[in-house]
């Protein structure tokens, strides 16, 4: 079981160093079209916990809506490109605490971006193969999704940052997150740096989360729509609302028995 209180305490202690490291990336301007926000970016555990603390400052209604969006994102992203759960229109609700991957996007050279795109395509191919082993063929628009690189990002001051500098900052961010201990590595290996996956498992349990994702994927592919996503996000909402009252205990038991 992940020791959330301990992890949040450690992450809070590391946050000043993370902020200082990320501050070495230049402030940027872009067209704010939101096209690069089609997906929830991969991130370190330290960055994921920081986003969680950011959301904790929101009104409860907004927090619950975000949690349901993250669960829905995880359940449906094998068959849809749902958009980042933190996106509101074309604006990012966590812009000030957004992860390194978001901050560096648009600053890489064309050659570096092409290398990253090839690595991403190879990872998607492995995911497609795993789904194929379950007898499920994912839609091509998802498995081959590759948005055009945005060339509208500009540093507000100073010369363009080099790929080497970007890589060095990324290494420092990962090194800081590694100080969270084995849970950082687990976040990368078991959850693929996916905050939606981690949250869904925290709410529903690993087996139930994976079962739900397969159910949702099959239904969308078979019917073109899904009526059970709302059932799963509703159970997640009930679990979050009151982890000790009779209603949430019933919901929790129902989730874990599925």
C-alpha positions in Angstrom: 0.0 0.0 0.0 1.3 3.4 -1.0 2.0 5.5 2.2 0.3 8.7 0.9 0.8 10.9 4.1 4.5 10.1 4.2 4.9 10.7 0.4 3.1 14.1 0.6 5.3 15.1 3.4 8.5 14.2 1.5 7.2 15.8 -1.7 6.4 19.1 0.2 10.0 19.1 1.4 11.3 18.6 -2.1 9.0 21.2 -3.7 11.3 24.3 -3.3 14.1 22.4 -5.1 11.7 21.3 -7.9 10.5 24.9 -8.3 14.0 26.2 -8.5 15.0 23.6 -11.1 11.9 24.3 -13.3 12.5 28.0 -13.0 15.6 27.5 -15.2 13.3 26.9 -18.1 12.4 30.2 -19.8 9.0 31.7 -19.5 7.2 31.2 -22.8 4.4 32.6 -24.9 2.3 30.6 -27.3 -1.0 30.8 -29.2 -2.8 28.9 -26.3 -4.7 26.8 -28.8 -4.6 23.8 -26.5 -3.6 21.5 -29.4 -0.6 20.2 -27.5 -2.8 19.3 -24.5 -4.6 16.4 -26.2 -3.1 14.0 -23.7 -2.2 14.0 -20.0 1.6 14.3 -20.0 3.8 11.7 -18.5 5.4 13.0 -15.3 7.4 12.1 -12.2 5.7 11.1 -9.0 7.0 14.3 -7.4 5.2 16.4 -10.1 2.0 14.3 -9.8 1.9 14.9 -6.0 2.5 18.6 -6.6 -0.5 18.7 -9.0 -2.6 16.9 -6.3 -1.7 19.6 -3.8 -2.6 22.3 -6.2 -6.0 20.8 -6.8 -6.5 20.5 -3.0 -6.8 24.3 -2.9 -9.8 24.2 -5.2 -13.5 24.1 -4.1 -14.7 20.6 -3.4 -17.0 20.5 -6.4 -14.0 21.3 -8.7 -11.8 18.7 -7.0 -14.4 16.0 -7.5 -15.0 17.0 -11.1 -11.2 16.7 -11.7 -11.0 13.3 -10.0 -13.8 12.0 -12.1 -12.1 13.4 -15.2 -8.9 11.7 -14.4 -10.7 8.4 -13.8 -12.6 8.8 -17.1 -9.4 9.7 -18.9 -7.8 6.5 -17.7 -10.8 4.3 -18.6 -11.3 5.7 -22.1 -7.9 6.7 -23.4 -7.2 3.4 -25.2 -10.0 4.2 -27.6 -10.3 8.0 -27.5 -8.2 11.1 -27.4 -10.0 12.7 -24.5 -7.9 15.8 -23.8 -5.9 16.6 -20.7 -8.2 16.5 -17.6 -6.6 19.8 -16.4 -7.7 21.7 -19.5 -10.6 24.1 -19.4 -11.3 25.2 -22.9 -7.8 26.2 -24.1 -6.6 27.2 -20.6 -4.6 25.0 -18.2 -5.9 25.1 -14.6 -2.5 24.1 -13.2 -0.4 26.2 -15.4 1.8 27.5 -12.6 2.6 24.0 -11.4 2.5 22.1 -14.7 5.0 19.3 -15.2 8.4 19.6 -16.9 7.0 17.8 -20.0 4.5 20.6 -20.5 7.0 23.4 -19.9 9.6 22.0 -22.2 7.2 21.3 -25.1 7.8 23.6 -28.0 11.3 24.4 -26.8 13.0 21.3 -28.3 14.7 21.3 -31.7 12.9 19.6 -34.5 15.5 16.8 -34.4 15.0 16.2 -30.7 11.2 16.1 -31.1 11.5 13.6 -33.9 13.6 11.3 -31.7 11.0 11.6 -28.9 8.1 10.9 -31.4 9.8 7.7 -32.6 10.3 6.6 -29.0 6.6 7.3 -28.3 5.5 5.4 -31.4 7.5 2.4 -30.2 5.9 2.5 -26.8 2.4 2.7 -28.4 3.2 -0.3 -30.5 3.9 -2.3 -27.4 0.7 -1.2 -25.8 -1.2 -2.1 -29.0 0.4 -5.6 -28.9 -0.7 -6.1 -25.3 -4.4 -5.2 -26.1 -4.2 -7.5 -29.2 -3.3 -10.3 -26.8 -6.7 -9.6 -25.1 -8.4 -9.9 -28.5 -9.0 -6.2 -28.7 -7.9 -4.1 -31.7 -7.5 -0.4 -30.8 -8.5 2.3 -33.3 -5.8 3.6 -35.6 -6.5 7.2 -34.7 -5.4 6.4 -31.2 -2.5 4.1 -31.8 -1.1 6.4 -34.4 -2.0 9.7 -32.8 0.7 12.2 -33.3 -0.2 15.9 -33.2 1.9 18.2 -35.3 4.7 19.8 -33.2 3.9 23.3 -32.2 6.3 26.0 -33.5 4.4 28.9 -31.9 6.2 28.6 -28.5 8.6 31.4 -27.9 10.9 32.2 -25.0 9.9 35.7 -23.7 13.5 36.7 -23.0 17.0 35.5 -24.0 18.2 33.1 -26.6 16.5 29.7 -27.3 17.4 27.0 -24.8 19.4 24.2 -26.1 18.4 20.5 -26.2 21.3 19.7 -23.9 20.0 22.2 -21.3 16.5 20.8 -21.5 17.8 17.3 -21.0 19.9 18.4 -18.0 16.9 20.0 -16.4 14.8 16.9 -17.0 17.5 14.7 -15.4 17.4 16.9 -12.3 13.7 16.7 -12.0 13.8 12.9 -12.2 16.6 12.8 -9.7 14.6 14.9 -7.2 11.6 12.6 -7.7 13.8 9.6 -7.1 14.4 10.9 -3.6 10.8 9.8 -2.8 12.2 6.2 -2.7 10.9 3.1 -4.3 7.5 4.7 -4.9 8.9 6.9 -7.6 10.1 3.9 -9.5 6.8 2.1 -9.0 5.0 5.1 -10.4 7.0 4.8 -13.6 7.0 1.1 -14.0 3.5 0.2 -12.7 1.6 3.3 -13.7 3.7 4.5 -16.7 3.9 8.0 -15.1 0.1 8.3 -15.6 -1.6 10.3 -12.9 -5.0 9.1 -14.0 -4.0 5.5 -13.7 -2.6 6.1 -10.2 -5.7 7.9 -9.0 -8.0 5.3 -10.4 -6.1 2.5 -8.6 -6.1 4.5 -5.4 -9.9 4.8 -5.6 -10.9 1.4 -7.0 -7.9 -0.9 -6.5 -5.6 -2.3 -9.2 -7.6 -5.3 -10.3 -10.9 -3.4 -10.4 -9.3 -0.5 -12.3 -7.9 -2.8 -15.0 -11.1 -4.7 -15.2 -13.0 -1.5 -15.6 -10.7 -0.2 -18.4 -11.1 -3.4 -20.4 -14.9 -3.3 -19.9 -15.1 0.3 -21.1 -12.8 -0.3 -24.0 -14.8 -3.2 -25.3 -18.1 -1.3 -24.9 -16.9 1.7 -26.8 -15.5 -0.4 -29.6 -18.6 -2.5 -29.8 -21.3 0.2 -29.5 -19.5 3.4 -30.3 -20.4 4.8 -26.9 -20.1 3.8 -23.3 -22.8 3.8 -20.6 -20.6 2.3 -17.9 -17.9 4.9 -17.6 -20.4 7.0 -15.6 -21.0 4.1 -13.3 -17.3 3.7 -12.5 -16.7 7.5 -12.1 -19.8 7.6 -9.8 -18.3 4.9 -7.6 -15.1 6.8 -7.5 -16.9 9.9 -6.5 -18.8 8.1 -3.8 -15.5 6.7 -2.5 -13.9 10.2 -2.4 -16.9 12.0 -0.9 -16.8 10.2 2.5 -14.3 7.4 3.2 -16.0 6.6 6.5 -19.7 7.1 6.3 -22.2 4.3 5.6 -22.8 5.4 2.0 -19.2 5.4 1.0 -18.4 2.2 2.8 -21.2 0.5 0.8 -19.8 1.9 -2.4 -16.3 0.8 -1.5 -17.5 -2.7 -0.9 -19.4 -2.8 -4.1 -16.4 -1.6 -6.1 -14.0 -4.1 -4.5 -16.4 -7.0 -5.0 -16.7 -6.5 -8.8 
